[in-house]
Amino acid sequence: MTPATQSLSYSVSPKRVKPAPLGSKGVVVAVVIMGAWAGLLTFLLAWYQPDWATPWPYLLVLLQTHLYTGLFITAHDAMHGVVSANKNLNNFLGTLAAGLFAYNWFPRMLPKHHQHHRHVATDDDPDFHDGHHAGFLPWFARFAWNYVTVWQVLLMAATYNVLKLYFPQGNVIAFWMVPAVLATLQLFFFGTYLPHRGEHAPDNVHKSRSQLRHHVWAFVSCYFFGYHYEHHDQPYLPWWRLWQTK
């Protein structure tokens, strides 16, 4: 194990315990994340006047980035059917959360993500690249090529041109565009690159690693998806229960 990967590990699958009923908690969590993202974005675009000589606008960019990441994590949970036991509601919230994050299209992402789980770290894995030795940038380029569409780019460009008619252009760039890019990098780095890069032990059936247990950092970095072996081992757990497996 190299120094760069010493903080990552995997564990033997725990004895299966029937998960607690989801109830309405998944829906509440999803609505809170989407509401927080929309509410903060509205404030930052319509009323906030950033003073870039102070740390506050930079911290708000990071907070909005974290909420963007939460949008994708919500869509990801919906791909596993753990936002709501009601399939229609689950898929609606997943589609909405994915769409708010730079017009990602949930029905297109869904089969790709399940293909990743079925064929993790193989040539048939759409999230994997160049065997076990790919660098960050080539891997990220392939990842973006697999998921970003021309329609997304066109819709983002059109939305940007509409938003700047009503809100300060600097605010639109800083608080709507930049956090989406940063969140994409964050999701890839903590949710794909770190867990799946390099060689895996033969008995690591999920070809995934997990960061060492640190719940605060695990939440801040990627909504507990640094505990990635646990996610592949128990994909029926929503993100807000994932920490309990560690």
C-alpha positions as CSV (number, residue, x, y, z in Angstrom):
1,M,0.0,0.0,0.0
2,T,1.5,3.4,-1.0
3,P,1.5,6.4,1.3
4,A,-1.2,8.0,-0.9
5,T,-3.6,5.2,-0.2
6,Q,-2.8,4.4,3.4
7,S,-5.9,6.3,4.6
8,L,-8.1,4.0,2.5
9,S,-9.1,0.5,3.5
10,Y,-11.8,-2.0,3.0
11,S,-13.5,-4.3,5.5
12,V,-15.1,-7.7,5.6
13,S,-18.8,-7.6,4.9
14,P,-20.7,-7.3,8.2
15,K,-23.5,-9.8,9.0
16,R,-26.6,-8.7,7.2
17,V,-29.2,-6.9,9.3
18,K,-32.6,-6.0,7.8
19,P,-32.5,-2.2,7.3
20,A,-35.0,-0.1,9.3
21,P,-38.1,1.0,7.3
22,L,-37.4,4.1,5.3
23,G,-40.7,5.8,6.0
24,S,-40.8,9.4,5.0
25,K,-37.3,10.2,6.2
26,G,-35.7,9.9,2.7
27,V,-38.3,12.3,1.2
28,V,-37.7,14.8,4.0
29,V,-33.9,14.7,3.6
30,A,-34.2,15.1,-0.2
31,V,-36.6,18.1,0.1
32,V,-34.4,19.8,2.8
33,I,-31.3,19.5,0.5
34,M,-33.1,20.8,-2.6
35,G,-34.8,23.5,-0.6
36,A,-31.5,24.6,1.0
37,W,-29.8,24.7,-2.4
38,A,-32.6,26.7,-4.0
39,G,-33.0,29.1,-1.1
40,L,-29.3,29.9,-0.7
41,L,-28.9,30.2,-4.5
42,T,-31.9,32.7,-4.6
43,F,-30.3,34.8,-1.9
44,L,-26.9,34.7,-3.4
45,L,-28.2,35.7,-6.9
46,A,-30.9,38.2,-5.9
47,W,-29.7,40.0,-2.8
48,Y,-26.1,39.2,-1.8
49,Q,-23.4,41.7,-2.7
50,P,-20.1,39.9,-2.2
51,D,-17.0,41.6,-0.9
52,W,-14.3,39.5,-2.3
53,A,-11.7,41.1,0.1
54,T,-13.4,39.2,2.9
55,P,-13.6,35.3,3.4
56,W,-17.4,35.2,3.4
57,P,-18.2,34.9,-0.3
58,Y,-15.6,32.2,-0.7
59,L,-17.1,30.3,2.2
60,L,-20.6,30.7,0.6
61,V,-19.2,29.3,-2.7
62,L,-18.0,26.2,-0.7
63,L,-21.4,25.9,1.0
64,Q,-23.2,26.1,-2.3
65,T,-20.8,23.5,-3.7
66,H,-21.7,21.2,-0.8
67,L,-25.4,21.6,-1.5
68,Y,-24.8,20.9,-5.2
69,T,-23.0,17.7,-4.1
70,G,-26.1,17.0,-2.0
71,L,-28.3,17.3,-5.1
72,F,-26.3,14.6,-6.9
73,I,-26.2,12.3,-3.8
74,T,-30.0,12.6,-3.6
75,A,-30.3,11.6,-7.2
76,H,-27.8,8.8,-6.6
77,D,-29.9,7.5,-3.6
78,A,-33.0,7.6,-5.9
79,M,-31.1,5.4,-8.4
80,H,-31.0,2.8,-5.6
81,G,-34.7,3.4,-4.7
82,V,-33.9,4.7,-1.2
83,V,-35.4,8.2,-1.3
84,S,-38.9,6.8,-1.1
85,A,-40.5,3.4,-1.0
86,N,-43.0,4.9,-3.5
87,K,-41.3,4.3,-6.8
88,N,-43.0,7.2,-8.7
89,L,-42.1,9.6,-5.9
90,N,-38.6,8.2,-5.6
91,N,-38.0,8.7,-9.3
92,F,-39.6,12.1,-9.5
93,L,-37.4,13.4,-6.7
94,G,-34.3,11.8,-8.3
95,T,-35.1,13.3,-11.6
96,L,-35.7,16.7,-10.0
97,A,-32.4,16.6,-8.0
98,A,-30.4,15.5,-11.0
99,G,-31.9,18.2,-13.2
100,L,-31.2,20.9,-10.7
101,F,-27.5,19.9,-10.9
102,A,-26.6,21.2,-14.3
103,Y,-29.4,19.4,-16.1
104,N,-28.3,15.9,-15.5
105,W,-30.9,13.5,-16.9
106,F,-31.9,10.8,-14.3
107,P,-33.2,8.2,-16.8
108,R,-29.9,8.3,-18.7
109,M,-27.8,8.1,-15.5
110,L,-29.7,5.3,-13.9
111,P,-28.6,2.4,-16.2
112,K,-25.0,3.6,-16.2
113,H,-24.8,3.7,-12.5
114,H,-26.2,0.2,-12.1
115,Q,-23.7,-1.0,-14.7
116,H,-21.0,0.5,-12.5
117,H,-22.2,-1.6,-9.6
118,R,-22.5,-4.8,-11.6
119,H,-19.1,-4.4,-13.3
120,V,-17.1,-2.3,-10.9
121,A,-13.5,-1.6,-11.9
122,T,-13.7,-3.6,-15.2
123,D,-13.8,-2.5,-18.8
124,D,-17.6,-2.7,-18.6
125,D,-17.7,-0.1,-15.8
126,P,-18.6,3.3,-17.3
127,D,-16.9,5.0,-14.3
128,F,-13.6,3.2,-14.6
129,H,-10.7,4.1,-16.9
130,D,-7.4,2.6,-18.1
131,G,-7.0,-0.4,-15.9
132,H,-5.7,0.3,-12.4
133,H,-3.1,3.0,-13.2
134,A,-5.0,5.9,-14.7
135,G,-4.1,9.4,-13.7
136,F,-6.7,11.8,-12.3
137,L,-7.1,14.0,-15.3
138,P,-7.4,11.3,-18.0
139,W,-9.8,9.4,-15.8
140,F,-11.9,12.5,-15.1
141,A,-11.9,13.4,-18.9
142,R,-13.3,9.9,-19.7
143,F,-15.8,10.2,-16.8
144,A,-17.1,13.6,-18.1
145,W,-17.2,12.2,-21.7
146,N,-19.5,9.4,-20.5
147,Y,-21.9,11.6,-18.5
148,V,-21.9,15.2,-19.9
149,T,-24.1,15.7,-23.0
150,V,-24.3,18.4,-25.6
151,W,-27.9,19.1,-24.4
152,Q,-26.6,19.8,-20.9
153,V,-24.0,22.3,-22.2
154,L,-26.6,24.0,-24.4
155,L,-29.1,24.3,-21.6
156,M,-26.5,25.6,-19.1
157,A,-25.4,28.2,-21.7
158,A,-29.0,29.3,-22.3
159,T,-29.8,29.4,-18.6
160,Y,-26.6,31.5,-17.9
161,N,-27.7,34.0,-20.6
162,V,-31.1,34.3,-19.1
163,L,-29.9,34.6,-15.5
164,K,-27.4,37.4,-16.2
165,L,-30.3,39.5,-17.6
166,Y,-31.9,39.5,-14.1
167,F,-29.0,39.1,-11.7
168,P,-25.4,40.4,-11.5
169,Q,-23.2,38.4,-13.9
170,G,-20.5,38.0,-11.3
171,N,-23.0,36.4,-8.9
172,V,-24.3,34.0,-11.5
173,I,-20.8,32.8,-12.3
174,A,-19.6,32.6,-8.7
175,F,-22.6,31.1,-7.1
176,W,-24.4,29.1,-9.9
177,M,-21.7,28.0,-12.3
178,V,-18.5,27.6,-10.2
179,P,-20.1,25.5,-7.4
180,A,-21.5,23.1,-10.1
181,V,-18.0,22.6,-11.5
182,L,-16.4,22.2,-8.0
183,A,-19.1,19.7,-6.9
184,T,-18.5,17.6,-10.1
185,L,-14.8,17.5,-9.2
186,Q,-15.6,16.7,-5.6
187,L,-18.0,13.9,-6.5
188,F,-15.5,12.3,-8.9
189,F,-12.5,12.6,-6.6
190,F,-14.1,11.3,-3.4
191,G,-16.8,9.0,-4.9
192,T,-15.0,7.4,-7.9
193,Y,-11.2,8.1,-8.1
194,L,-10.0,7.5,-4.6
195,P,-12.2,4.5,-3.9
196,H,-11.5,2.6,-7.2
197,R,-8.0,3.6,-8.3
198,G,-5.0,1.2,-8.0
199,E,-4.9,-2.5,-7.3
200,H,-7.4,-4.3,-5.0
201,A,-6.9,-7.3,-2.9
202,P,-8.2,-10.5,-4.5
203,D,-10.8,-11.0,-1.7
204,N,-12.1,-7.4,-2.1
205,V,-15.2,-8.4,-4.1
206,H,-16.3,-4.8,-4.6
207,K,-12.9,-3.5,-5.8
208,S,-13.5,-0.5,-3.6
209,R,-11.8,1.2,-0.7
210,S,-13.0,3.3,2.2
211,Q,-11.5,6.2,4.0
212,L,-10.7,5.7,7.6
213,R,-13.6,6.4,10.0
214,H,-14.1,10.1,10.6
215,H,-17.8,10.9,10.3
216,V,-17.4,14.7,10.2
217,W,-14.9,14.6,7.3
218,A,-16.8,11.9,5.6
219,F,-19.9,14.0,5.6
220,V,-18.2,17.3,4.5
221,S,-16.1,15.6,1.8
222,C,-18.9,13.7,0.1
223,Y,-21.9,12.8,2.2
224,F,-20.3,9.7,3.6
225,F,-19.4,8.2,0.2
226,G,-15.8,8.1,1.2
227,Y,-17.1,5.0,3.0
228,H,-17.3,3.5,-0.4
229,Y,-16.8,-0.2,0.2
230,E,-19.7,-0.1,2.6
231,H,-21.9,1.6,-0.1
232,H,-21.1,-1.1,-2.7
233,D,-21.6,-3.8,0.0
234,Q,-25.0,-2.4,1.2
235,P,-26.3,-0.2,-1.6
236,Y,-29.8,-0.3,-0.1
237,L,-28.7,2.2,2.6
238,P,-29.4,5.9,2.0
239,W,-26.4,8.3,2.5
240,W,-27.6,9.4,5.9
241,R,-27.5,5.9,7.2
242,L,-24.2,4.9,5.5
243,W,-22.0,6.1,8.4
244,Q,-23.6,3.5,10.7
245,T,-21.9,0.7,8.7
246,K,-18.5,2.1,9.6
